[in-house]
Amino acid sequence: MDKKISLRVSEEDLDVIDSFISRHDFPNRSAFIREAAIDYIERANIRKNQTEIPTKVSLPKKTENLVHYLIAIGHYESWDAAIRDLVKKGILSEDLANIKKQYEVIGDISGHIESIIEVQKQKEREYMTK
């Protein structure tokens, strides 16, 4: 069961929080405060014991979306495989964007080839009927 708590925050801090929430994917202040608190606790625990592997990895939204895309098209089979590969290779967001572009170019080329094949088939049909 969720419990209600009170929190005192200066107007300036609340403006910063609201601005952050409006630019990111948080439905409301409560969700942001919950996630921020849990994230802070996890990071504090990791600093105390650097040998533990975190159970949650936070990625910038753009990077997260790119990884979702690469999983969806089959470049990675799962988040676990993606994270392992990305850490191993030290891939950055820009690299992920380039991988995505390569798949998009392949898709465009594939679409053009299919169009060319269809035109050739149409011409063959026309030739055969003459």
VENFEN-V823996 format. One record per residue. PHI is phi in whole degrees, 0 to 359 (999 if undefined). Layout:
# VENFEN-V823996
PHI, PHI
This chain:
# VENFEN-V823996
999, 287, 249, 267, 231, 257, 217, 264, 220, 294, 299, 296, 296, 296, 298, 296, 298, 298, 296, 297, 300, 292, 265, 232, 265, 242, 288, 194, 296, 300, 298, 298, 298, 301, 295, 297, 295, 297, 299, 299, 298, 298, 294, 294, 294, 294, 299, 288, 228, 293, 275, 280, 273, 294, 275, 225, 245, 264, 240, 302, 305, 298, 295, 301, 296, 296, 294, 305, 299, 293, 290, 299, 270, 93, 294, 238, 273, 198, 298, 300, 295, 297, 298, 302, 293, 295, 292, 301, 270, 66, 285, 257, 306, 298, 294, 296, 297, 294, 299, 300, 299, 299, 294, 294, 296, 300, 297, 297, 299, 300, 296, 295, 297, 299, 296, 297, 298, 296, 297, 298, 297, 297, 296, 297, 297, 297, 295, 291, 275, 279
